[in-house]
Amino acid sequence: MSQFEVGNISATAVLTAKMRALESDCEGSLFSDQYAALLVEHSGLNLRSLNLEQVTGQRLFESNVVRTHFLDNALLKATANGVHQVVILGSGLDTRAARLDLPTDCIVFEIDQLSVISYKKQILAEHDVYIDVDWRPRGGDLEGEWLRELTTAGFDPQVPTAWIIEGVLFYFSDETVAQLIQTVTDHSAAGSELLVVHFGAGALIEAQSREMASAAENAGYGFKSTVADPVQWLDGYGWDTEAETFSSAAERLGRTIPYDIEEGPGREIAWLIRGVKR
């Protein structure tokens, strides 16, 4: 029996891993995730027929590639600059603790649904995947008691932390997002880095975004929030922030993300965001 059920967020984690596997195998790939195919293979979801030719140039695939490239490189820069405590909220089936060349004294905490964390730990252990850092994955609810799980695992709020919040904020209401960011801020020492992806206001009017939101809502989890101005948003919490749209980053990287509207001020569809705690 599959560890996952089609239509829930865990199944989405498998599909996202499949996209990373396809990108990793292509010529000129923007990152390498050598464990993604392994996690997809044993998930029980039949994605064998999905190939690179089918997804290249598609909105969801190219967005995931750009997102992963941004977060990987931002995390590597943060750890190279001495931030050696990492917290990944909504880690899914990504394996940054294993696949990235992080300093060996890094402690990498992960929080996600217990079913996702348990499955990832099981498959990596069964296939003798060596993890060179101190990896501490925990099951936790980002709308609930995730901080308690993190603290129990040994998280130290007194040292700078690199936080990654990937692909989850838009599932939460504005109120829940505000609570999450405030909690992260309250437990971040000066010099901490916050690496976030989120939908922009343009996602409310762009047709494909609205279609994805409708499909997500029908599956029971919906898209519930956006951010119009990431710099202003995080400045209010005490973070010096820079942001770039997915489409701008894609263009720099020689990729294209097809949208149905022309982006402009107040019409940005999705953001890549980096903040440094003051």
C-alpha positions in Angstrom: 0.0 0.0 0.0 1.2 3.5 -0.8 2.4 5.7 2.0 0.5 8.5 0.3 -3.0 9.2 -0.9 -3.5 11.0 -4.2 -5.0 14.5 -3.7 -3.5 15.3 -0.3 -0.4 17.5 0.4 1.8 14.4 0.8 1.0 13.4 -2.7 2.0 16.9 -3.8 5.3 16.3 -2.1 5.9 13.2 -4.3 5.0 15.1 -7.5 7.4 17.9 -6.5 10.1 15.3 -5.9 9.4 13.9 -9.3 10.0 17.3 -10.9 13.3 17.6 -9.0 14.3 14.2 -10.3 13.5 15.2 -13.9 15.4 18.4 -13.6 18.4 16.7 -12.0 18.6 14.3 -15.0 18.5 16.9 -17.7 21.4 18.5 -19.5 22.3 21.9 -18.0 20.2 21.2 -14.8 20.1 24.0 -12.3 20.6 21.7 -9.3 21.1 18.1 -8.4 18.8 16.0 -6.2 20.1 12.5 -6.5 17.6 11.1 -4.0 14.4 12.5 -5.5 13.9 9.6 -7.9 14.4 7.1 -5.0 11.7 8.8 -2.9 9.3 8.9 -5.8 9.9 5.2 -6.8 9.0 3.8 -3.4 6.1 6.2 -2.7 3.5 3.9 -4.4 2.4 6.7 -6.7 2.7 5.8 -10.4 4.5 8.7 -12.0 6.7 6.6 -14.3 5.1 8.0 -17.4 5.8 11.6 -16.5 8.9 12.6 -18.5 11.0 15.7 -19.0 9.6 16.4 -22.5 6.1 16.6 -21.1 7.0 19.1 -18.3 9.7 21.3 -19.9 8.3 24.8 -20.3 5.2 24.1 -18.1 4.3 26.5 -15.4 4.5 24.2 -12.4 7.7 22.5 -13.4 9.6 25.6 -14.2 8.4 27.3 -11.0 9.6 24.4 -8.9 13.0 24.4 -10.6 13.5 28.2 -10.0 12.3 27.9 -6.4 14.7 25.0 -5.7 17.6 26.7 -7.3 17.0 29.9 -5.3 16.6 28.2 -1.9 19.6 25.8 -2.5 21.9 28.7 -3.4 20.7 31.0 -0.7 21.1 28.3 1.9 24.6 27.5 0.7 25.6 31.2 0.9 24.1 31.5 4.4 26.0 28.5 5.7 29.2 29.6 4.0 28.9 32.9 5.9 28.7 31.1 9.2 25.0 30.4 9.8 25.2 26.7 10.8 21.7 26.2 12.3 19.1 25.5 9.7 15.4 25.1 10.1 13.3 23.9 7.1 9.5 24.4 7.6 7.4 22.3 5.2 10.5 20.4 4.0 8.5 17.8 2.0 10.6 15.1 0.4 13.5 17.4 -0.3 16.8 16.1 1.0 19.0 19.3 1.4 20.6 17.8 4.5 22.0 15.0 2.3 22.4 16.4 -1.1 23.9 19.9 -0.5 27.5 20.4 0.4 26.8 22.0 3.8 29.4 22.5 6.5 29.7 19.3 8.5 29.0 21.1 11.8 25.6 22.3 10.5 22.5 21.2 12.4 19.5 20.8 10.1 16.1 20.7 11.6 13.1 19.8 9.4 9.4 20.1 10.3 6.6 18.6 8.1 3.7 16.2 8.4 4.7 13.1 10.4 3.8 10.8 7.5 6.2 12.7 5.2 9.0 12.8 7.6 8.7 9.1 8.6 8.6 8.0 5.0 11.7 10.1 4.1 13.7 8.8 7.0 12.7 5.2 6.3 13.7 5.3 2.6 17.0 7.1 3.1 17.9 4.7 5.9 17.0 1.6 3.9 19.2 2.7 1.1 22.1 3.7 3.3 22.1 7.4 2.3 24.8 9.0 4.3 24.1 12.4 5.8 27.2 14.3 6.8 25.4 17.0 9.0 23.4 16.6 12.2 20.0 16.0 10.7 17.0 16.3 13.0 13.7 15.8 11.2 10.5 16.0 13.2 6.8 15.7 12.5 4.9 18.8 13.3 1.9 21.0 12.4 2.9 24.4 11.1 -0.5 25.6 12.3 0.0 24.0 15.7 2.7 22.9 18.0 5.7 22.9 15.6 7.8 25.1 17.8 7.6 22.6 20.7 8.9 19.8 18.4 11.7 22.1 17.2 12.7 23.0 20.8 12.6 19.4 21.9 14.9 18.5 19.1 17.5 21.0 20.4 16.9 24.2 18.5 18.8 27.1 20.0 17.2 30.6 19.4 20.3 32.3 20.7 22.4 31.5 17.6 21.7 32.7 14.0 19.4 30.4 12.0 18.8 30.0 8.3 15.0 29.4 8.0 13.5 28.0 4.8 9.7 28.2 4.4 9.0 26.5 1.0 5.8 26.1 -0.8 3.4 26.3 2.2 2.5 29.8 3.1 -0.1 30.2 0.5 -2.0 27.3 2.1 -2.4 29.4 5.3 -4.7 32.3 6.1 -3.1 35.8 6.5 -3.6 35.4 10.2 -1.8 32.1 10.4 1.0 33.4 8.2 1.4 36.4 10.5 1.6 34.1 13.5 4.2 31.9 11.8 6.4 34.7 10.8 6.1 36.3 14.2 7.1 33.1 15.9 10.1 32.7 13.5 11.1 36.3 14.2 10.8 35.9 18.0 13.2 32.9 17.8 15.7 34.4 15.5 19.0 35.9 16.6 20.5 38.9 14.8 22.1 37.8 11.5 19.5 35.0 10.9 18.3 34.5 7.4 14.7 33.9 6.3 14.3 32.3 2.9 10.7 32.3 1.7 8.6 31.7 -1.3 5.0 33.1 -1.6 2.4 34.1 -4.1 2.0 37.8 -5.0 -1.1 39.8 -5.6 -1.0 38.9 -9.3 -1.9 35.3 -8.4 -5.4 36.5 -7.5 -6.1 37.6 -11.1 -3.9 35.3 -13.2 -6.0 32.5 -14.8 -3.6 29.6 -14.2 -3.1 30.6 -10.5 -6.8 30.8 -10.0 -7.2 27.3 -11.6 -4.6 25.9 -9.3 -6.2 27.6 -6.3 -9.6 26.0 -7.3 -8.1 22.6 -7.7 -6.3 22.9 -4.3 -9.6 24.0 -2.7 -11.4 21.0 -4.1 -8.7 18.8 -2.7 -9.3 20.2 0.7 -6.5 22.6 1.4 -6.9 25.7 -0.9 -4.7 28.8 -1.5 -5.5 31.4 1.2 -2.9 34.2 1.2 -0.6 36.3 -0.9 1.9 39.1 -0.2 1.9 42.3 -2.3 5.2 43.8 -1.1 7.6 41.4 0.5 10.1 44.1 1.5 7.5 46.1 3.4 6.0 43.0 4.8 9.1 41.6 6.5 10.5 45.0 7.4 7.7 45.3 9.9 9.0 42.1 11.6 12.6 43.3 11.7 14.1 41.8 8.6 16.1 43.6 6.0 14.6 42.1 2.9 15.2 41.6 -0.8 12.8 40.0 -3.2 12.6 38.9 -6.9 9.8 37.5 -8.9 9.9 33.9 -10.1 9.6 35.2 -13.7 12.6 37.5 -13.3 14.7 34.8 -11.7 13.7 32.4 -14.5 14.8 34.8 -17.2 18.2 35.3 -15.6 18.6 31.5 -15.5 17.6 31.0 -19.2 14.1 29.6 -18.3 10.6 30.9 -19.0 7.6 30.6 -16.8 4.4 31.0 -18.9 1.8 33.4 -17.3 -1.5 34.6 -18.6 -1.0 38.2 -17.6 1.9 40.7 -17.9 3.4 41.3 -14.5 3.9 44.8 -13.1 3.8 46.6 -9.8 1.0 45.0 -7.7 0.6 42.3 -10.3 3.6 40.0 -9.4 2.5 36.4 -9.4 5.1 34.7 -7.1 8.1 35.9 -5.0 11.5 34.6 -4.0 12.3 36.3 -0.7 15.4 36.6 1.5 15.5 38.5 4.7 18.3 39.1 7.3 17.3 39.7 10.9 18.4 43.1 12.2 
